[in-house]
Amino acid sequence: MATRKTTIVLPLSRPRNPVLVPGLTRRAGVHGKTRKAARQQARQRTRQCLVDLIAGDMAEFEID
């Protein structure tokens, strides 16, 4: 009897995409001002209004 050679085909592993894994773990964040930035801007606006009021550049009824 002649021996028959069996061919085994192994699937080739695909090369790893270095962009894929970090892209899967990312989450979309808030686009816009954070609460911290909004508070900071409010403090700056209040301080500037007080400076203008004391200097006489702004009338009392102009304040928000």
Buried (B, 14 or more C-beta within 10 A) or exposed (E): EEEEEEEEEEEEEEEEEEEEEEEEEEEEEEEEEEEEEEEEEEEEEEEEBEEBBEEEEBEEEEEE
